[in-house]
């Protein structure tokens, strides 16, 4: 089952608790702790570069981080972003990784 289908299945059961992660190590720790999904934001990606969440991180950095996180775990990765083009690109990355 791909990540999207798995996330839909989890949501059909009720609330999905997905801890905030900004790298693959945190995602693996969350998965090992029993969480069935993880959550990545632009804030976390920017923070991992030591930058504020003010649009300073580009599409390449966000997509690469999403791909690293998705590649590190077998659970769905929920990604929050405020940019439509970024959301579409990241969606492609996750589909490709699943």
C-alpha positions in Angstrom: 0.0 0.0 0.0 1.4 3.4 -0.9 1.8 6.2 1.7 -1.2 8.2 0.4 -3.5 5.2 0.7 -2.1 4.3 4.1 -2.7 7.9 5.4 -6.3 7.8 4.1 -6.8 4.5 5.9 -5.5 6.0 9.1 -7.7 9.1 8.8 -10.8 6.9 8.1 -10.1 5.3 11.6 -10.1 8.7 13.3 -7.5 11.2 14.5 -4.0 10.7 13.3 -1.2 11.8 15.7 1.8 12.7 13.6 4.7 14.3 15.5 6.7 17.2 14.0 10.0 16.1 12.5 12.6 18.0 10.4 15.0 15.3 9.5 15.3 11.5 8.9 16.7 10.7 12.3 13.7 12.3 14.1 11.3 10.6 11.7 12.9 7.2 12.4 12.7 7.8 16.1 9.0 8.7 15.8 8.4 5.6 13.8 10.2 3.5 16.3 8.1 5.0 19.1 5.0 3.7 17.3 3.7 6.7 15.5 1.9 5.8 12.3 2.7 9.1 10.4 5.1 12.1 10.8 4.7 15.7 10.0 7.2 18.1 8.2 6.8 21.8 7.9 8.7 24.7 6.2 9.5 25.9 9.7 11.4 22.7 10.5 13.3 22.7 7.3 14.3 26.4 7.7 15.3 25.7 11.3 17.5 22.8 10.3 19.4 25.4 8.2 19.5 27.9 11.1 17.1 30.2 9.3 13.8 31.8 10.3 10.6 30.7 8.5 10.4 33.7 6.2 10.5 32.1 2.8 14.3 31.9 2.7 14.2 28.1 2.0 13.6 27.3 -1.7 11.8 24.6 -3.5 15.0 22.5 -3.9 15.7 22.4 -0.2 12.1 21.7 0.8 11.8 18.9 -1.8 15.1 17.4 -0.8 14.2 17.4 2.9 10.8 15.8 2.1 12.5 13.1 0.0 15.1 12.4 2.8 12.4 12.1 5.4 10.1 9.9 3.3 13.1 7.7 2.3 14.0 7.2 6.0 10.6 5.8 7.2 7.9 3.5 6.1 5.1 5.7 7.5 3.2 8.5 5.7 4.8 11.9 5.8 2.4 14.9 6.0 3.9 18.0 4.6 2.6 21.5 5.4 3.6 24.4 3.1 2.1 27.7 2.2 3.1 27.6 -1.5 0.9 25.8 -4.1 3.8 25.2 -6.5 5.9 23.8 -3.6 3.0 21.6 -2.4 2.7 20.2 -5.9 6.4 19.5 -6.2 6.7 17.9 -2.8 3.6 15.8 -3.6 5.5 14.4 -6.6 8.6 13.7 -4.4 6.5 11.8 -1.9 4.6 9.8 -4.5 8.0 9.0 -6.1 9.4 7.8 -2.7 6.4 5.7 -1.8 
